[in-house]
Amino acid sequence: MQKKGKFDYILLETTGLADPGAVASIFWVDAELGMDIYLDGIITVVDSKYGLKHLAEEKPDGLANEATRQVALADIILINKTDLVAEEDLNKLRTTIRSINGLGKILETQRSRVDLSNVLDLHAFDSISGISLQEKLQYVPTIQPHLDKSIVTVTFEAPGNAKEENLNVFIQNLLWEKNVKNKDDYCMEVIRLKGLVSIKDKPQQVIVQGVHELYDLEETPVSWKDDTERTNRLVLIGRYLDKDILKQLFIATVTETEKQWTTHFKEDQVFT
């Protein structure tokens, strides 16, 4: 503490069974509320020796297990106790983690020793992160699930401008209504959403963030250089996700070229 009675940083540790999304939503609030506390980022620690076992556990109700959800929501994933497993097993764990969360940064540790500069001041939930996000999103691949019906990362890009009111409809249908279905008639479940979008009539790039049913749009300090480069890049982490349907639905609902897709989605009955 640099000043008496004032914290410099708060590190909140949850139990192994906790859903970090619910905890994060408590601190991720509008700036209008005037709180001095803001959500900096979510860190998940994965045990090298038992990580694969926990990630593969199946729950009787068919839901994703807690370990998988924790990895899916993380901005930083620490793979700990790397000295206790063979390189082959460590590679399997890396691949599984990356298949769940293609956006989070993976750090490997022993005895949880990590440079604090790698886990503090992440700014993962504010406009500052948008400065480096544009380049990063270009290299996030869509990855096939490591298990049937498991959590995966999908990403897509749609050039042009987005209508803000229609973007809200798109996100709310995914996070609130949960009425967007994949080809197998499963409703898509989005756990984490992140991206940069080009909002019509706004010169700045806008970062979009979502955790469970909570989401936010915030202008970044970065402006689009010219109209030719304006584009929308989104990364979604969740279950039953279908990249093609999500991209086409985004174009149909959000962008200025929506009319050419209207008939297609009525025929496919994307909405319930």
Sequence and secondary structure as in RCSB ss.txt:
>XXXX:A:sequence
MQKKGKFDYILLETTGLADPGAVASIFWVDAELGMDIYLDGIITVVDSKYGLKHLAEEKPDGLANEATRQVALAD
IILINKTDLVAEEDLNKLRTTIRSINGLGKILETQRSRVDLSNVLDLHAFDSISGISLQEKLQYVPTIQPHLDKS
IVTVTFEAPGNAKEENLNVFIQNLLWEKNVKNKDDYCMEVIRLKGLVSIKDKPQQVIVQGVHELYDLEETPVSWK
DDTERTNRLVLIGRYLDKDILKQLFIATVTETEKQWTTHFKEDQVFT
>XXXX:A:secstr
  BTTB S       TT  HHHHHHHH   GGG  S      EEEEETTTHHHHHH   TTS   HHHHHHHH S
EEEEE GGGS HHHHHHHHHHHHHH SSSEEEE STT   GGGTSS  TTSGGGHHHHHHHHTT      SSTT 
EEEEEEEEES B HHHHHHHHHIIIII  BB TTS B EEEEEEEEE BTT  EEEEEEEETTEEEEEEEEEE S
 GGG EEEEEEEEES  HHHHHHHHHHHTBTTGGGGHHHHHHHT B 
